[in-house]
Amino acid sequence: QITDASGNFVYDVASKRILTDGGTETWYAQWAAKTFNITYSCGSAPSDSSSTVSGSAPNHGSATYNSSYTISATYGSCALSGYAATGWDCTGGAVLNNVTGSQSTWSSAEDISCTVHWTPNTINLNYYQDENATTPFTTGTCTYDGTFDLPTNYQSKNGYHFNGWIVR
């Protein structure tokens, strides 16, 4: 049964009968916000990577329409050698790129799926004239699984020919 503001029964839901004595009854639709799912996955390695993703994503979450929610700030045990997890790429009802721990108001009318955004690690490169040098003659950077050019601006060494580079 439905009651009015004074607590009087005005409508019997089962029999669909009006129970008021007369006059005017004003009806208002009642709404409840829907709850939507947020699913997380570790995803896969970038197509040009030689590494494989391991681990498991954090527990799935949910969000209520027009209410505050937060995308997971952790990545569970997701791991990818040579890469850092730097956010979530989410698709479905909302497209969120490279977000993590972001709080916002849920405005999507659909569930979303979030996959780890993998960023290759940066590697600093120091080039020394020989193994006794204490200061690099040049530096550079490259990214994991990336390509780079070795320097050709080394100084000649009297009585020697350049035989290539070695990493120690």
N, CA and C atoms as a LAMMPS dump frame, in Angstrom:
ITEM: TIMESTEP
0
ITEM: NUMBER OF ATOMS
504
ITEM: BOX BOUNDS ff ff ff
-5.0000000000000000e+02 5.0000000000000000e+02
-5.0000000000000000e+02 5.0000000000000000e+02
-5.0000000000000000e+02 5.0000000000000000e+02
ITEM: ATOMS id mol type element x y z
1 1 1 N 0.839 -1.195 0
2 1 2 C 0 0 0
3 1 3 C 0.874 1.246 0
4 2 1 N 0.354 2.298 -0.573
5 2 2 C 1.068 3.57 -0.641
6 2 3 C 0.344 4.552 0.255
7 3 1 N 1.104 5.298 1.032
8 3 2 C 0.516 6.278 1.944
9 3 3 C 0.844 7.687 1.484
10 4 1 N 0.023 8.646 1.949
11 4 2 C 0.31 10.049 1.657
12 4 3 C 1.206 10.6 2.754
13 5 1 N 1.496 11.912 2.686
14 5 2 C 2.404 12.54 3.648
15 5 3 C 1.889 12.448 5.079
16 6 1 N 0.591 12.297 5.256
17 6 2 C 0.002 12.201 6.599
18 6 3 C -0.051 10.765 7.102
19 7 1 N 0.351 9.818 6.269
20 7 2 C 0.331 8.421 6.672
21 7 3 C -0.954 7.703 6.332
22 8 1 N -1.877 8.366 5.636
23 8 2 C -3.143 7.742 5.243
24 8 3 C -2.919 6.869 4.011
25 9 1 N -3.529 5.67 3.986
26 9 2 C -3.452 4.806 2.807
27 9 3 C -4.226 5.45 1.676
28 10 1 N -3.576 5.556 0.514
29 10 2 C -4.26 6.172 -0.62
30 10 3 C -4.366 5.222 -1.805
31 11 1 N -3.573 4.148 -1.801
32 11 2 C -3.595 3.263 -2.954
33 11 3 C -3.193 1.872 -2.514
34 12 1 N -3.956 0.903 -2.924
35 12 2 C -3.659 -0.491 -2.646
36 12 3 C -2.999 -1.063 -3.898
37 13 1 N -1.709 -1.334 -3.824
38 13 2 C -0.938 -1.789 -4.974
39 13 3 C -1.48 -3.11 -5.498
40 14 1 N -1.824 -4.038 -4.622
41 14 2 C -2.27 -5.374 -5.056
42 14 3 C -3.562 -5.299 -5.856
43 15 1 N -4.532 -4.51 -5.399
44 15 2 C -5.829 -4.453 -6.095
45 15 3 C -5.928 -3.264 -7.05
46 16 1 N -4.928 -2.403 -7.043
47 16 2 C -4.891 -1.201 -7.892
48 16 3 C -6.1 -0.304 -7.633
49 17 1 N -6.469 -0.139 -6.346
50 17 2 C -7.636 0.671 -5.973
51 17 3 C -7.204 1.906 -5.202
52 18 1 N -7.89 2.992 -5.519
53 18 2 C -7.71 4.232 -4.773
54 18 3 C -8.467 4.097 -3.456
55 19 1 N -7.845 4.468 -2.348
56 19 2 C -8.459 4.322 -1.036
57 19 3 C -8.735 5.659 -0.363
58 20 1 N -8.623 6.738 -1.084
59 20 2 C -8.848 8.048 -0.485
60 20 3 C -10.337 8.406 -0.59
61 21 1 N -10.797 9.277 0.315
62 21 2 C -12.208 9.657 0.365
63 21 3 C -12.604 10.621 -0.735
64 22 1 N -11.71 11.288 -1.318
65 22 2 C -12.041 12.281 -2.346
66 22 3 C -10.967 13.34 -2.388
67 23 1 N -11.17 14.349 -3.172
68 23 2 C -10.202 15.428 -3.302
69 23 3 C -9.153 15.085 -4.349
70 24 1 N -7.992 15.607 -4.15
71 24 2 C -6.912 15.438 -5.114
72 24 3 C -5.704 14.813 -4.429
73 25 1 N -5.159 13.818 -5.057
74 25 2 C -3.902 13.22 -4.584
75 25 3 C -2.832 13.537 -5.625
76 26 1 N -1.706 14.004 -5.201
77 26 2 C -0.6 14.33 -6.095
78 26 3 C 0.427 13.21 -6.01
79 27 1 N 0.779 12.678 -7.182
80 27 2 C 1.701 11.537 -7.246
81 27 3 C 3.031 11.977 -7.824
82 28 1 N 4.097 11.458 -7.254
83 28 2 C 5.441 11.758 -7.728
84 28 3 C 6.171 10.448 -8.008
85 29 1 N 6.839 10.401 -9.121
86 29 2 C 7.651 9.223 -9.441
87 29 3 C 8.842 9.176 -8.487
88 30 1 N 9.155 8.013 -8.04
89 30 2 C 10.297 7.818 -7.162
90 30 3 C 11.401 7.126 -7.958
91 31 1 N 12.619 7.576 -7.818
92 31 2 C 13.739 7.049 -8.594
93 31 3 C 14.858 6.59 -7.674
94 32 1 N 15.477 5.519 -8.049
95 32 2 C 16.659 5.028 -7.338
96 32 3 C 17.791 4.918 -8.355
97 33 1 N 18.926 5.488 -8.024
98 33 2 C 20.067 5.455 -8.94
99 33 3 C 20.543 4.022 -9.136
100 34 1 N 20.898 3.701 -10.37
101 34 2 C 21.415 2.37 -10.688
102 34 3 C 22.881 2.264 -10.26
103 35 1 N 23.295 1.039 -9.995
104 35 2 C 24.695 0.761 -9.68
105 35 3 C 25.317 0.049 -10.872
106 36 1 N 26.525 0.471 -11.236
107 36 2 C 27.224 -0.081 -12.393
108 36 3 C 28.532 -0.722 -11.952
109 37 1 N 28.982 -1.691 -12.721
110 37 2 C 30.194 -2.441 -12.392
111 37 3 C 31.432 -1.804 -13.002
112 38 1 N 32.528 -1.871 -12.261
113 38 2 C 33.848 -1.48 -12.75
114 38 3 C 34.707 -2.733 -12.664
115 39 1 N 35.139 -3.254 -13.799
116 39 2 C 35.985 -4.448 -13.8
117 39 3 C 37.408 -4.051 -14.158
118 40 1 N 38.362 -4.738 -13.536
119 40 2 C 39.777 -4.454 -13.739
120 40 3 C 40.475 -5.684 -14.306
121 41 1 N 41.436 -5.45 -15.203
122 41 2 C 42.27 -6.553 -15.695
123 41 3 C 43.683 -6.036 -15.932
124 42 1 N 44.635 -6.975 -15.881
125 42 2 C 46.042 -6.621 -16.119
126 42 3 C 46.284 -6.32 -17.593
127 43 1 N 45.431 -6.817 -18.459
128 43 2 C 45.59 -6.578 -19.89
129 43 3 C 46.696 -7.422 -20.481
130 44 1 N 47.251 -6.946 -21.558
131 44 2 C 48.332 -7.665 -22.231
132 44 3 C 49.455 -6.686 -22.535
133 45 1 N 50.6 -7.241 -22.881
134 45 2 C 51.761 -6.42 -23.209
135 45 3 C 51.516 -5.685 -24.522
136 46 1 N 52.132 -4.519 -24.692
137 46 2 C 52.037 -3.851 -25.991
138 46 3 C 52.483 -4.794 -27.114
139 47 1 N 51.944 -4.619 -28.288
140 47 2 C 52.194 -5.558 -29.387
141 47 3 C 53.666 -5.683 -29.762
142 48 1 N 54.462 -4.658 -29.536
143 48 2 C 55.873 -4.727 -29.899
144 48 3 C 56.765 -5.157 -28.735
145 49 1 N 56.167 -5.603 -27.631
146 49 2 C 56.933 -6.005 -26.452
147 49 3 C 57.304 -7.477 -26.501
148 50 1 N 58.451 -7.784 -25.924
149 50 2 C 58.865 -9.181 -25.82
150 50 3 C 58.523 -9.752 -24.443
151 51 1 N 57.895 -8.969 -23.588
152 51 2 C 57.541 -9.388 -22.231
153 51 3 C 56.108 -9.91 -22.179
154 52 1 N 55.779 -10.591 -21.071
155 52 2 C 54.443 -11.139 -20.861
156 52 3 C 53.895 -10.622 -19.536
157 53 1 N 52.63 -10.24 -19.522
158 53 2 C 51.976 -9.754 -18.304
159 53 3 C 51.73 -10.917 -17.357
160 54 1 N 51.953 -10.667 -16.069
161 54 2 C 51.672 -11.672 -15.042
162 54 3 C 50.883 -11.02 -13.908
163 55 1 N 50.41 -11.843 -12.982
164 55 2 C 49.706 -11.345 -11.812
165 55 3 C 48.212 -11.251 -12.025
166 56 1 N 47.542 -10.653 -11.033
167 56 2 C 46.09 -10.498 -11.112
168 56 3 C 45.694 -9.084 -10.715
169 57 1 N 44.614 -8.627 -11.309
170 57 2 C 44.11 -7.268 -11.087
171 57 3 C 43.43 -7.165 -9.715
172 58 1 N 43.203 -5.934 -9.242
173 58 2 C 42.478 -5.777 -7.973
174 58 3 C 41.026 -6.226 -8.114
175 59 1 N 40.354 -6.35 -6.988
176 59 2 C 38.936 -6.732 -6.991
177 59 3 C 38.125 -5.715 -7.785
178 60 1 N 37.078 -6.212 -8.419
179 60 2 C 36.198 -5.339 -9.179
180 60 3 C 35.469 -4.395 -8.23
181 61 1 N 34.989 -3.296 -8.782
182 61 2 C 34.281 -2.321 -7.974
183 61 3 C 32.916 -2.013 -8.563
184 62 1 N 32.271 -1.035 -7.99
185 62 2 C 30.981 -0.601 -8.502
186 62 3 C 30.844 0.889 -8.245
187 63 1 N 29.908 1.482 -8.95
188 63 2 C 29.644 2.908 -8.785
189 63 3 C 28.152 3.133 -8.969
190 64 1 N 27.628 4.057 -8.216
191 64 2 C 26.218 4.412 -8.308
192 64 3 C 26.1 5.681 -9.138
193 65 1 N 25.157 5.657 -10.073
194 65 2 C 24.964 6.79 -10.97
195 65 3 C 24.805 8.085 -10.183
196 66 1 N 25.482 9.137 -10.649
197 66 2 C 25.425 10.482 -10.079
198 66 3 C 25.995 10.549 -8.664
199 67 1 N 26.81 9.571 -8.294
200 67 2 C 27.463 9.572 -6.98
201 67 3 C 28.967 9.544 -7.176
202 68 1 N 29.673 9.876 -6.135
203 68 2 C 31.129 9.879 -6.172
204 68 3 C 31.66 8.453 -6.243
205 69 1 N 32.736 8.246 -6.995
206 69 2 C 33.402 6.954 -7.088
207 69 3 C 34.882 7.22 -7.289
208 70 1 N 35.693 6.207 -7.061
209 70 2 C 37.136 6.329 -7.24
210 70 3 C 37.646 5.127 -8.014
211 71 1 N 38.409 5.376 -9.083
212 71 2 C 39.07 4.295 -9.815
213 71 3 C 40.187 3.769 -8.918
214 72 1 N 40.418 2.467 -8.934
215 72 2 C 41.424 1.85 -8.073
216 72 3 C 42.78 2.541 -8.195
217 73 1 N 43.402 2.801 -7.049
218 73 2 C 44.727 3.424 -7.018
219 73 3 C 45.83 2.369 -7.03
220 74 1 N 45.452 1.094 -6.998
221 74 2 C 46.457 0.023 -7.024
222 74 3 C 46.219 -0.863 -8.242
223 75 1 N 47.213 -1.667 -8.55
224 75 2 C 47.137 -2.535 -9.723
225 75 3 C 47.143 -4.009 -9.339
226 76 1 N 46.764 -4.322 -8.113
227 76 2 C 46.814 -5.71 -7.664
228 76 3 C 48.246 -6.202 -7.776
229 77 1 N 48.437 -7.384 -8.349
230 77 2 C 49.799 -7.906 -8.538
231 77 3 C 50.186 -7.902 -10.018
232 78 1 N 49.503 -7.091 -10.826
233 78 2 C 49.826 -6.997 -12.259
234 78 3 C 51.278 -6.569 -12.432
235 79 1 N 51.999 -7.261 -13.304
236 79 2 C 53.405 -6.933 -13.549
237 79 3 C 53.754 -7.208 -15.003
238 80 1 N 54.66 -6.394 -15.532
239 80 2 C 55.164 -6.559 -16.887
240 80 3 C 56.618 -6.107 -16.878
241 81 1 N 57.53 -7.046 -17.078
242 81 2 C 58.959 -6.763 -17.029
243 81 3 C 59.319 -5.642 -18.003
244 82 1 N 60.034 -4.633 -17.483
245 82 2 C 60.475 -3.52 -18.31
246 82 3 C 59.457 -2.402 -18.443
247 83 1 N 58.289 -2.552 -17.81
248 83 2 C 57.222 -1.561 -17.919
249 83 3 C 56.713 -1.185 -16.531
250 84 1 N 56.125 -0.003 -16.445
251 84 2 C 55.486 0.453 -15.213
252 84 3 C 53.993 0.613 -15.466
253 85 1 N 53.189 0.214 -14.488
254 85 2 C 51.749 0.459 -14.544
255 85 3 C 51.551 1.929 -14.203
256 86 1 N 50.958 2.687 -15.121
257 86 2 C 50.848 4.133 -14.917
258 86 3 C 49.412 4.636 -14.975
259 87 1 N 48.452 3.756 -14.833
260 87 2 C 47.06 4.184 -14.836
261 87 3 C 46.168 3.107 -15.408
262 88 1 N 44.915 3.44 -15.547
263 88 2 C 43.919 2.536 -16.115
264 88 3 C 43.356 3.155 -17.376
265 89 1 N 43.195 2.351 -18.406
266 89 2 C 42.476 2.758 -19.606
267 89 3 C 41.116 2.078 -19.521
268 90 1 N 40.074 2.879 -19.418
269 90 2 C 38.729 2.34 -19.189
270 90 3 C 37.838 2.588 -20.397
271 91 1 N 37.045 1.575 -20.73
272 91 2 C 36.112 1.684 -21.847
273 91 3 C 34.767 1.129 -21.418
274 92 1 N 33.789 1.379 -22.224
275 92 2 C 32.428 0.944 -21.938
276 92 3 C 31.573 2.184 -21.897
277 93 1 N 30.896 2.377 -20.787
278 93 2 C 30.054 3.555 -20.656
279 93 3 C 30.85 4.833 -20.518
280 94 1 N 32.086 4.736 -20.068
281 94 2 C 32.946 5.911 -19.933
282 94 3 C 34.303 5.556 -20.515
283 95 1 N 34.922 6.489 -21.187
284 95 2 C 36.263 6.26 -21.708
285 95 3 C 37.201 7.139 -20.896
286 96 1 N 38.007 6.486 -20.079
287 96 2 C 38.964 7.181 -19.234
288 96 3 C 40.345 6.679 -19.622
289 97 1 N 41.244 7.571 -19.955
290 97 2 C 42.572 7.167 -20.369
291 97 3 C 43.605 7.531 -19.32
292 98 1 N 44.425 6.548 -18.977
293 98 2 C 45.556 6.72 -18.091
294 98 3 C 45.166 7.384 -16.767
295 99 1 N 44.161 6.844 -16.105
296 99 2 C 43.708 7.374 -14.818
297 99 3 C 44.002 6.366 -13.712
298 100 1 N 44.191 6.855 -12.517
299 100 2 C 44.328 5.998 -11.357
300 100 3 C 43.991 6.805 -10.117
301 101 1 N 43.258 6.214 -9.21
302 101 2 C 42.884 6.901 -7.981
303 101 3 C 42.059 8.155 -8.23
304 102 1 N 41.506 8.298 -9.424
305 102 2 C 40.747 9.499 -9.767
306 102 3 C 39.351 9.422 -9.18
307 103 1 N 38.971 10.463 -8.479
308 103 2 C 37.617 10.506 -7.938
309 103 3 C 36.799 11.45 -8.797
310 104 1 N 35.606 11.058 -9.076
311 104 2 C 34.74 11.844 -9.933
312 104 3 C 33.301 11.469 -9.62
313 105 1 N 32.375 12.073 -10.34
314 105 2 C 30.967 11.714 -10.216
315 105 3 C 30.62 10.799 -11.374
316 106 1 N 30.019 9.656 -11.063
317 106 2 C 29.684 8.666 -12.087
318 106 3 C 28.581 9.23 -12.968
319 107 1 N 28.866 9.351 -14.265
320 107 2 C 27.861 9.889 -15.19
321 107 3 C 27.564 8.914 -16.329
322 108 1 N 28.151 7.742 -16.274
323 108 2 C 27.922 6.742 -17.31
324 108 3 C 26.691 5.913 -16.963
325 109 1 N 25.94 5.547 -17.989
326 109 2 C 24.783 4.683 -17.77
327 109 3 C 25.107 3.256 -18.175
328 110 1 N 26.392 2.889 -18.084
329 110 2 C 26.848 1.547 -18.441
330 110 3 C 27.981 1.121 -17.514
331 111 1 N 28.243 -0.185 -17.508
332 111 2 C 29.414 -0.714 -16.822
333 111 3 C 30.665 -0.287 -17.592
334 112 1 N 31.814 -0.289 -16.905
335 112 2 C 33.074 -0.025 -17.6
336 112 3 C 34.082 -1.118 -17.277
337 113 1 N 35.034 -1.296 -18.186
338 113 2 C 36.14 -2.238 -18.009
339 113 3 C 37.438 -1.446 -18.06
340 114 1 N 38.298 -1.68 -17.087
341 114 2 C 39.555 -0.947 -16.996
342 114 3 C 40.734 -1.905 -17.12
343 115 1 N 41.69 -1.547 -17.966
344 115 2 C 42.882 -2.343 -18.211
345 115 3 C 44.104 -1.508 -17.851
346 116 1 N 45.114 -2.139 -17.287
347 116 2 C 46.326 -1.422 -16.901
348 116 3 C 46.936 -0.725 -18.117
349 117 1 N 47.351 0.523 -17.924
350 117 2 C 48.087 1.27 -18.946
351 117 3 C 49.576 1.04 -18.681
352 118 1 N 50.248 0.375 -19.602
353 118 2 C 51.665 0.035 -19.439
354 118 3 C 52.535 1.063 -20.156
355 119 1 N 53.524 1.614 -19.427
356 119 2 C 54.472 2.58 -19.977
357 119 3 C 55.87 1.98 -19.878
358 120 1 N 56.617 1.942 -20.995
359 120 2 C 57.961 1.359 -20.928
360 120 3 C 58.876 2.181 -20.016
361 121 1 N 59.711 1.474 -19.252
362 121 2 C 60.672 2.149 -18.39
363 121 3 C 61.7 2.889 -19.231
364 122 1 N 62.196 3.992 -18.693
365 122 2 C 63.269 4.75 -19.327
366 122 3 C 64.594 4.282 -18.744
367 123 1 N 65.56 4.085 -19.609
368 123 2 C 66.881 3.62 -19.192
369 123 3 C 67.88 4.723 -19.498
370 124 1 N 68.635 5.139 -18.483
371 124 2 C 69.678 6.143 -18.673
372 124 3 C 70.936 5.456 -19.177
373 125 1 N 71.567 6.047 -20.159
374 125 2 C 72.77 5.485 -20.759
375 125 3 C 73.939 6.442 -20.543
376 126 1 N 75.021 5.941 -19.984
377 126 2 C 76.246 6.72 -19.788
378 126 3 C 77.347 6.076 -20.615
379 127 1 N 78.04 6.882 -21.4
380 127 2 C 79.109 6.384 -22.269
381 127 3 C 80.442 6.966 -21.797
382 128 1 N 81.386 6.079 -21.512
383 128 2 C 82.713 6.478 -21.046
384 128 3 C 83.741 6.209 -22.147
385 129 1 N 84.789 7.043 -22.164
386 129 2 C 85.833 6.919 -23.17
387 129 3 C 86.597 5.603 -23.018
388 130 1 N 86.762 5.145 -21.78
389 130 2 C 87.355 3.83 -21.504
390 130 3 C 87.003 3.438 -20.082
391 131 1 N 87.423 2.252 -19.656
392 131 2 C 87.018 1.735 -18.343
393 131 3 C 87.641 2.475 -17.175
394 132 1 N 88.636 3.327 -17.421
395 132 2 C 89.273 4.097 -16.35
396 132 3 C 88.689 5.493 -16.21
397 133 1 N 87.828 5.907 -17.138
398 133 2 C 87.239 7.245 -17.097
399 133 3 C 86.268 7.342 -15.92
400 134 1 N 86.183 8.529 -15.335
401 134 2 C 85.287 8.744 -14.198
402 134 3 C 84.063 9.581 -14.562
403 135 1 N 84.106 10.205 -15.726
404 135 2 C 82.996 11.037 -16.185
405 135 3 C 82.594 10.595 -17.583
406 136 1 N 81.295 10.387 -17.812
407 136 2 C 80.892 9.999 -19.169
408 136 3 C 81.156 11.147 -20.156
409 137 1 N 81.536 10.796 -21.386
410 137 2 C 81.738 11.846 -22.385
411 137 3 C 80.424 12.219 -23.052
412 138 1 N 79.409 11.348 -22.942
413 138 2 C 78.069 11.671 -23.431
414 138 3 C 77.062 10.767 -22.712
415 139 1 N 75.833 11.187 -22.717
416 139 2 C 74.762 10.419 -22.082
417 139 3 C 73.581 10.335 -23.043
418 140 1 N 72.657 9.495 -22.712
419 140 2 C 71.447 9.369 -23.511
420 140 3 C 70.399 8.591 -22.737
421 141 1 N 69.26 8.389 -23.352
422 141 2 C 68.193 7.582 -22.766
423 141 3 C 67.571 6.731 -23.865
424 142 1 N 66.94 5.678 -23.444
425 142 2 C 66.135 4.87 -24.349
426 142 3 C 65.027 4.247 -23.513
427 143 1 N 64.06 3.658 -24.161
428 143 2 C 62.988 2.994 -23.443
429 143 3 C 63.145 1.493 -23.58
430 144 1 N 62.624 0.774 -22.587
431 144 2 C 62.671 -0.681 -22.593
432 144 3 C 62.096 -1.201 -23.905
433 145 1 N 62.752 -2.171 -24.475
434 145 2 C 62.346 -2.782 -25.739
435 145 3 C 62.445 -1.812 -26.918
436 146 1 N 63.07 -0.645 -26.685
437 146 2 C 63.197 0.344 -27.749
438 146 3 C 64.553 0.251 -28.43
439 147 1 N 64.689 0.973 -29.484
440 147 2 C 65.964 1.023 -30.199
441 147 3 C 66.633 2.36 -29.93
442 148 1 N 67.936 2.383 -30.087
443 148 2 C 68.687 3.622 -29.93
444 148 3 C 69.985 3.495 -30.711
445 149 1 N 70.604 4.616 -30.981
446 149 2 C 71.872 4.636 -31.7
447 149 3 C 73.019 4.813 -30.715
448 150 1 N 74.047 4.014 -30.879
449 150 2 C 75.252 4.169 -30.074
450 150 3 C 76.029 5.376 -30.585
451 151 1 N 76.71 6.075 -29.685
452 151 2 C 77.442 7.272 -30.134
453 151 3 C 78.627 6.907 -31.037
454 152 1 N 78.899 7.815 -31.923
455 152 2 C 80.062 7.649 -32.817
456 152 3 C 81.075 8.763 -32.583
457 153 1 N 80.811 9.599 -31.571
458 153 2 C 81.681 10.741 -31.326
459 153 3 C 82.749 10.467 -30.259
460 154 1 N 83.156 9.228 -30.105
461 154 2 C 84.22 8.891 -29.162
462 154 3 C 85.547 9.44 -29.694
463 155 1 N 86.453 9.68 -28.756
464 155 2 C 87.771 10.188 -29.156
465 155 3 C 88.687 9.02 -29.507
466 156 1 N 89.541 9.246 -30.471
467 156 2 C 90.49 8.182 -30.807
468 156 3 C 91.495 8.036 -29.671
469 157 1 N 92.065 6.873 -29.578
470 157 2 C 93.04 6.584 -28.527
471 157 3 C 94.321 6.138 -29.238
472 158 1 N 95.364 6.875 -28.989
473 158 2 C 96.637 6.651 -29.661
474 158 3 C 97.096 5.195 -29.511
475 159 1 N 97.372 4.537 -30.629
476 159 2 C 97.87 3.164 -30.624
477 159 3 C 96.776 2.113 -30.594
478 160 1 N 95.499 2.526 -30.624
479 160 2 C 94.373 1.592 -30.552
480 160 3 C 93.392 1.864 -31.684
481 161 1 N 92.638 0.858 -32.028
482 161 2 C 91.499 1.078 -32.919
483 161 3 C 90.226 0.771 -32.115
484 162 1 N 89.154 1.474 -32.435
485 162 2 C 87.883 1.296 -31.729
486 162 3 C 87.318 -0.071 -32.081
487 163 1 N 86.97 -0.839 -31.049
488 163 2 C 86.52 -2.219 -31.25
489 163 3 C 85.051 -2.426 -30.86
490 164 1 N 84.333 -1.365 -30.564
491 164 2 C 82.914 -1.484 -30.189
492 164 3 C 82.66 -1.127 -28.744
493 165 1 N 81.417 -1.313 -28.321
494 165 2 C 80.984 -0.979 -26.965
495 165 3 C 80.762 -2.242 -26.158
496 166 1 N 80.969 -2.147 -24.845
497 166 2 C 80.7 -3.251 -23.925
498 166 3 C 79.957 -2.683 -22.713
499 167 1 N 79.038 -3.441 -22.16
500 167 2 C 78.28 -3.029 -20.969
501 167 3 C 78.822 -3.779 -19.771
502 168 1 N 79.117 -3.079 -18.726
503 168 2 C 79.603 -3.706 -17.484
504 168 3 C 78.734 -3.305 -16.328
